[in-house]
């Protein structure tokens, strides 16, 4: 599904809650477009609160580090989507990087991962395919659901930690995520338009 990348882009800056989210987003981008020749730079909030207060200053730092595109990743959690998007978009109107995206996985980035249960099984060598009820973006606490599913489907051998997310991201079928998760579709379309 990946397509040749725009070699005019030097670096993509990613502001995220933690280093695991940064790596997961980086891998997902590389599954959407060819990122050969494109670098990635990160600023990590160690929680979502700092993202809101520091994103403009961090954008300047990423601009200074030669980033041409900025992606701010903030889990929805239990926030109001419209208000959160408006707040972050307003802050980024002051960003030194004009080409930017506020990316809000609903409810957490793990919802994107559970959109492909077979990809989860493959990535971790589970004994059976996990099952999730409902659309991924309607599942409450997808991180906890993913943790429970991995534990059960591994024969209680694998204890999920978010550090596993990039590994899962490398195996998932992004066309499934695209079709099931509107928040991923927005992310995907932005990457295809601005990077390829």
JONORNOR-V309114 format. One record per backbone hydrogen bond with DSSP energy under -0.5 kcal/mol. NH is the residue of the N-H (numbers start at 0). CO is the residue of the C=O. If there is no record, write none. Layout:
BEGIN
[[NH,CO] [NH,CO]]
END
This chain:
BEGIN
[[2,31] [5,194] [6,4] [8,5] [9,7] [10,65] [11,38] [12,10] [12,68] [13,40] [14,70] [15,13] [15,42] [21,17] [22,18] [23,19] [24,20] [25,21] [26,22] [27,23] [28,24] [29,25] [30,26] [30,27] [31,27] [31,28] [32,28] [33,2] [34,32] [37,34] [38,9] [40,11] [42,13] [44,15] [45,16] [46,16] [50,46] [51,47] [52,48] [53,49] [54,50] [57,53] [58,54] [59,55] [60,56] [61,57] [62,58] [63,59] [64,60] [65,62] [66,61] [67,10] [68,10] [69,98] [70,12] [71,100] [72,14] [72,70] [73,71] [73,102] [75,104] [76,106] [78,75] [80,78] [83,79] [84,80] [85,81] [86,82] [87,83] [88,84] [89,85] [90,86] [91,87] [92,88] [92,89] [93,90] [94,91] [97,95] [99,97] [100,69] [102,71] [102,100] [103,101] [104,102] [106,104] [110,107] [111,107] [111,108] [112,108] [113,109] [114,111] [115,112] [119,115] [120,116] [121,117] [122,118] [123,119] [124,120] [125,120] [126,152] [127,152] [129,116] [137,134] [138,134] [138,135] [141,138] [143,140] [144,140] [145,141] [146,142] [147,143] [148,144] [149,145] [150,146] [151,147] [152,148] [153,149] [154,151] [155,150] [158,156] [159,157] [163,160] [164,161] [166,163] [167,163] [168,164] [169,165] [170,167] [171,167] [173,171] [175,172] [176,172] [177,173] [178,174] [179,175] [180,176] [181,179] [183,180] [184,180] [185,181] [186,182] [187,183] [188,184] [189,185] [190,186] [191,187] [192,188] [193,189] [194,190] [195,190]]
END
